[in-house]
Amino acid sequence: MENCKIENMYDLDQTMAAELFEGKTYPWEVLPEIGEFIKKFGETLDPEIYENKGENIWIAKSAKVWPTVSITGPCIIGENTEVRQCAFIRGNALVGNDCVVGNSTELKNVVLFNHVQVPHYNYVGDSVLGYYSHMGAGSITSNVKSDKTLVVVKDRESGEQIETGLKKFGAMLGNHVEVGCNSVLNPGTVICPDSNVYPTSSVRGVVAPHSIFKDAEHIVKKN
């Protein structure tokens, strides 16, 4: 599971939540702590740059937030980020700088690094999205197993498995991951950096770095 470690998945210089990841090995370990981190970190934000817009809600003055957006704290929205019409932010959401949260997109218990785009009809829950990752229109993270058992991360190449102890776990997307339109990222999905997922895919387990996920039986390395 070396590829899934935080140091191999993310550039911590590209998130204001770097401290949240300190002392942890795998990125999903931050999921239970996102809300409390936002509450504490929000109090330290520069009031020249951020406005307190409600209980545990901080929005950068340079961000563009449409009036039809629904935001529940704890939440931080970074500089130059755009949150478009009818987005639904349900709490425990830390959205970085220069991001796009699109129309009718829903966020819950997430960290979005800088330059992340979830621009059209996306659901992202209990997930971490790395620097410059992008989810195509209609793609979602499925964050609870149908049998409600705890999520296990499975590496298809090595056969290794890690029990996370989490009931809710959507997806971990590394830096520069591209997810095609109308794809479903099943609970416990980890897509390592610089990988692409074909449209309408159903993804589960670990996708290695620099890969193209065509379907579960056809995952190829990029040239």
Secondary structure per residue as TSV (DSSP state, phi and psi in degrees):
chain	resnum	aa	ss	phi	psi
A	1	M	-	360.0	21.6
A	2	E	G	-57.6	-39.0
A	3	N	G	-63.7	-24.2
A	4	C	G	-86.4	-5.5
A	5	K	S	-69.0	149.3
A	6	I	H	-51.8	-44.0
A	7	E	H	-63.6	-23.9
A	8	N	H	-99.7	-8.0
A	9	M	H	-101.4	-33.8
A	10	Y	-	-135.2	152.5
A	11	D	-	-101.4	102.0
A	12	L	G	-71.2	-7.5
A	13	D	G	-75.1	-9.1
A	14	Q	G	-108.9	31.4
A	15	T	-	-153.5	144.1
A	16	M	T	-76.5	-5.6
A	17	A	T	-98.3	21.0
A	18	A	H	-53.9	-39.8
A	19	E	H	-62.7	-30.0
A	20	L	H	-62.1	-30.3
A	21	F	H	-89.1	-9.9
A	22	E	T	-64.4	137.2
A	23	G	T	79.7	5.7
A	24	K	-	-113.1	155.7
A	25	T	S	-98.6	-47.7
A	26	Y	S	-114.3	146.0
A	27	P	G	-64.8	-28.8
A	28	W	G	-67.3	-13.8
A	29	E	G	-65.7	-18.0
A	30	V	G	-82.1	-15.8
A	31	L	G	-55.7	-43.5
A	32	P	G	-71.5	-8.5
A	33	E	G	-111.4	-1.5
A	34	I	H	-60.6	-46.9
A	35	G	H	-60.1	-48.8
A	36	E	H	-66.5	-36.0
A	37	F	H	-61.5	-44.8
A	38	I	H	-60.9	-43.6
A	39	K	H	-57.5	-45.1
A	40	K	H	-73.9	-44.5
A	41	F	H	-69.2	-35.8
A	42	G	H	-57.7	-35.1
A	43	E	T	-66.5	-19.0
A	44	T	T	-94.9	-4.7
A	45	L	S	-69.7	145.2
A	46	D	-	-67.4	118.3
A	47	P	T	-66.6	-13.4
A	48	E	T	-74.1	-21.0
A	49	I	T	-108.9	-35.3
A	50	Y	E	-117.5	146.1
A	51	E	E	-111.2	140.5
A	52	N	E	-84.6	115.1
A	53	K	E	-106.4	13.7
A	54	G	E	152.8	-174.4
A	55	E	T	-63.2	113.0
A	56	N	T	58.1	36.6
A	57	I	E	-125.2	121.3
A	58	W	E	-126.2	126.9
A	59	I	E	-127.2	128.9
A	60	A	E	-61.5	140.2
A	61	K	T	-63.5	-25.7
A	62	S	T	-84.9	-7.1
A	63	A	-	-74.8	149.7
A	64	K	E	-109.1	112.1
A	65	V	E	-120.1	116.8
A	66	W	-	-65.8	148.6
A	67	P	T	-65.5	-17.2
A	68	T	T	-88.7	2.5
A	69	V	-	-74.8	141.4
A	70	S	E	-109.1	122.5
A	71	I	E	-127.6	125.2
A	72	T	-	-114.4	134.7
A	73	G	S	-78.6	168.3
A	74	P	S	-72.0	138.2
A	75	C	E	-156.6	139.3
A	76	I	E	-127.2	132.3
A	77	I	E	-119.1	122.5
A	78	G	-	-79.7	-179.4
A	79	E	T	-67.7	140.2
A	80	N	T	60.5	20.0
A	81	T	-	-87.4	147.6
A	82	E	E	-115.1	125.9
A	83	V	E	-115.7	111.5
A	84	R	-	-89.3	177.6
A	85	Q	T	-51.3	131.2
A	86	C	T	65.4	17.9
A	87	A	-	-64.1	149.7
A	88	F	E	-127.4	105.5
A	89	I	E	-106.0	110.7
A	90	R	-	-91.9	4.5
A	91	G	S	114.3	158.7
A	92	N	S	54.8	46.2
A	93	A	E	-123.3	120.7
A	94	L	E	-114.1	109.7
A	95	V	E	-107.6	125.5
A	96	G	-	-75.4	-164.9
A	97	N	T	-82.1	148.4
A	98	D	T	60.3	33.5
A	99	C	-	-96.6	165.8
A	100	V	E	-127.3	121.5
A	101	V	E	-112.6	112.3
A	102	G	E	-88.0	-178.2
A	103	N	E	-60.3	129.6
A	104	S	T	63.6	16.6
A	105	T	-	-80.2	140.8
A	106	E	E	-117.9	131.9
A	107	L	E	-122.2	140.7
A	108	K	E	-154.7	122.4
A	109	N	E	54.2	66.3
A	110	V	E	-138.8	156.3
A	111	V	E	-120.5	121.8
A	112	L	E	-108.6	117.6
A	113	F	-	-67.5	176.5
A	114	N	T	-62.6	147.9
A	115	H	T	65.6	22.6
A	116	V	-	-79.8	143.1
A	117	Q	E	-124.7	121.7
A	118	V	E	-127.9	74.1
A	119	P	E	-92.3	-13.1
A	120	H	E	-147.8	107.7
A	121	Y	S	56.5	45.1
A	122	N	-	-103.4	147.7
A	123	Y	E	-114.8	123.9
A	124	V	E	-129.2	109.0
A	125	G	E	-131.4	140.3
A	126	D	E	50.8	54.6
A	127	S	E	-143.6	160.8
A	128	V	E	-127.7	125.1
A	129	L	E	-115.3	120.9
A	130	G	-	-78.1	172.6
A	131	Y	T	-49.7	126.0
A	132	Y	T	60.9	22.6
A	133	S	-	-78.5	156.2
A	134	H	E	-145.0	132.5
A	135	M	E	-111.0	122.5
A	136	G	-	-66.2	167.5
A	137	A	T	-55.8	130.6
A	138	G	T	79.9	-2.9
A	139	S	-	-77.9	145.4
A	140	I	E	-140.2	159.8
A	141	T	E	-100.9	128.1
A	142	S	-	-95.5	118.1
A	143	N	-	-109.6	3.6
A	144	V	B	-136.9	131.8
A	145	K	-	-68.7	150.5
A	146	S	T	-63.5	-29.0
A	147	D	T	-92.8	3.7
A	148	K	-	64.4	16.2
A	149	T	-	-80.3	167.9
A	150	L	-	-70.8	147.7
A	151	V	-	-80.0	135.8
A	152	V	E	-117.8	130.5
A	153	V	E	-87.4	127.1
A	154	K	E	-121.1	128.5
A	155	D	B	-95.6	111.7
A	156	R	T	-66.6	-27.2
A	157	E	T	-78.1	-47.5
A	158	S	T	-93.9	-17.9
A	159	G	-	79.9	0.0
A	160	E	-	-69.8	147.4
A	161	Q	E	-132.8	144.9
A	162	I	E	-126.8	123.7
A	163	E	E	-80.9	120.3
A	164	T	-	-86.6	-22.1
A	165	G	-	74.2	9.8
A	166	L	-	-107.4	135.2
A	167	K	S	-82.9	-32.1
A	168	K	B	-115.0	118.3
A	169	F	-	-158.0	110.9
A	170	G	-	-84.6	-94.6
A	171	A	E	-145.9	148.5
A	172	M	E	-108.6	116.3
A	173	L	E	-108.4	125.5
A	174	G	-	-75.1	-177.5
A	175	N	T	-60.7	141.0
A	176	H	T	58.6	38.1
A	177	V	-	-90.8	137.8
A	178	E	E	-117.4	121.4
A	179	V	E	-109.7	125.8
A	180	G	-	-71.9	161.9
A	181	C	T	-58.7	143.6
A	182	N	T	59.8	28.2
A	183	S	-	-89.8	153.5
A	184	V	E	-116.2	123.0
A	185	L	E	-98.4	106.7
A	186	N	-	-72.4	162.0
A	187	P	T	-52.7	131.1
A	188	G	T	86.1	13.2
A	189	T	E	-74.1	135.5
A	190	V	E	-128.9	115.9
A	191	I	E	-109.5	113.5
A	192	C	-	-76.8	164.7
A	193	P	T	-56.3	150.8
A	194	D	T	62.0	31.1
A	195	S	-	-109.9	155.9
A	196	N	E	-123.2	144.6
A	197	V	E	-118.2	127.6
A	198	Y	-	-62.9	151.5
A	199	P	T	-57.3	151.6
A	200	T	T	60.4	25.5
A	201	S	-	-82.5	155.1
A	202	S	E	-115.7	110.1
A	203	V	E	-111.0	138.6
A	204	R	-	-147.2	155.4
A	205	G	S	80.2	-162.6
A	206	V	E	-97.0	129.0
A	207	V	E	-105.1	121.5
A	208	A	-	-65.0	161.3
A	209	P	T	-61.4	153.8
A	210	H	T	55.8	41.7
A	211	S	E	-116.3	160.4
A	212	I	E	-119.0	116.3
A	213	F	E	-89.3	106.0
A	214	K	E	-89.7	-46.3
A	215	D	E	-162.5	179.8
A	216	A	T	-60.1	-27.2
A	217	E	T	-97.1	-5.0
A	218	H	E	-135.7	88.4
A	219	I	E	-121.7	116.2
A	220	V	E	-118.3	154.9
A	221	K	E	-79.1	144.0
A	222	K	-	-69.4	146.6
A	223	N	-	-75.9	360.0
